[in-house]
Amino acid sequence: MKKLLFYILAISFLLLLGSCKLGRFAYYNFADITDHKIFPYRTAEKADSAFTYAVAENGRFPEMLTVGAKEVTFDEYLERNQTVAFLIIQNDTIQYEKYFEGYSQDAIVASFSMAKSVTSILIGCAIDDGYIQSVNEPITNYIPELKQNGLQGVTIEHLLQMTSGIRFNESYTNPFGDAATFYYGQNLTRAVLNRRPQQEPGTEFSYSSGDTQILGMVLQRALKGKSITRYLEEKLWKPLGMEYDATWSLDRKNGMEKTFCCINARARDFSKIGRLYLNNGNWHGRQIVPEEWVKRSLTADTLNGGVSYYKYQWWLSEQNGDFMAQGILGQYIYVNPAKNLIIVRLGEDYGDTGWKNLFQSLAAKY
C-alpha cells in the first residue's frame, strides 16, 4: 500500500512538472526579486555615455526613526524591513544611497509591476511616433482575434485606466489563476487571446495585470517586427543615459515581453524613469516623451470608471501631486515634484511598514 501511494505521488509530481506553469509555480512557489534568473529575456543596452547624479558629501536624511517606543537608525529600519536598495535624490544629487542583504549598486532587481508604468510610457511614445493612432482606438485594431471574444468595445485607454471590464484573476497564490498563467506560463499570446469580458468597459476600475499585458500585445503588433525591448532601448534606456544594461523577461525563448512586470535593472537606472516624469518627459532639453502625455498620465480622471489614485498605470497621491510606480514585494519609484525629489526603494518583501507614508514623511523634511 505504501509503495502504491509512493508511485501515485511520484506520477502526480511528474505530471505537475509536465505542465510548465504548474511546475514552475510548484518549484518556485512565489515571485522573488531574483526571478530574472529563471526566465528568458531580451537585453536593452546601456547608453554610450551615462548620466550620473552628483553625490552629496554630507547627505540629508533622517539618521534616526522612532518605531513604537524605540528609536532606531535609518539604516537599521530599512534593513529590518527587508530593503535591498534605497535611494534619495533631490535636485539631481544623491542624498542617501544604501544597499543591504549583500546587494550593491550594480545588483539587478526585478521591477515587477513598476514595468506597468514603463509600458505606459512606451505607449505614449508609440502614439507620438505614429505607431498607434490614439488611446481611443479599439484594441481589436491591433488584435482582431479578440473580436470573436466580444472585446471590440475595449479601447487602449480602457487598458491604460484598468477599466476594460476584461475578466482576470489577479491572485498571486492560486496556481490555476490568471496571474500564474501570465507569470509562469510560456505562451502569453494564447493567454491574451483567451480573455473574455466580465462587464462593460469604462464602468469600473479593477487592477489587472492582464490589461497591461494586452497593452503590451497592442504595442508589439504596432511596432511591426521591432521588439518591445528594442523600443525601450531606443526611447528610454539609451536617451536617459542608463548606466547598466537592462533585461525584460519573456514568456519563452524569442517570445513576448511580460509587459505587466519584469524589467530587470539597477536602482540608479530605475530612478531615471522617475526623473524623466519629474521633468515632464524632458531630458536635458530633449523631449523624450510628449509633455502632454506625461501631464495626462499624472492627472486623475474619475470619469468612465476611473479612480482618483490611479492613472495610465501610475499610482497618484490624492493630495500632494506626488506619484509612484509600484511593484509587488515593495518595489517603488516615488516622485515628489514640489520637492524635486525621487526615492527608489527595492526589497525582498514589504516588511512591516507603509512605504508611501514613509516616502511622504521623508519628503516633508526636505
Protein Blocks (a to p, Z undefined) as FASTA:
>chain_A
ZZmmmmmmmmmmmmmmmpmklmmmmmnopacfklmmmpccddddddfbdcdddddfbacd
dfbdcehjbccdfklmmmmnopabdcddeehiafbdcdeehiafklccdfklmlmmmmmm
mmmmmmmnomafbfkbcfklmmmmlmmnopmmpcfklmmnopnopacdfbfkbmkbmklm
mmmmccfklmmmmpccfbdehkbccddfklmmmmmmmmmmmnnopafklmmmmmmmmmno
pabdcddddfbehiacdfkgoiacdfklmmmmmmmmmnnopaghiafbafklmmmmmmcc
feghiafkbgehiacdfklopacdddehhiacdddfknopacddddfblbjadfklmmmm
mmmmZZ
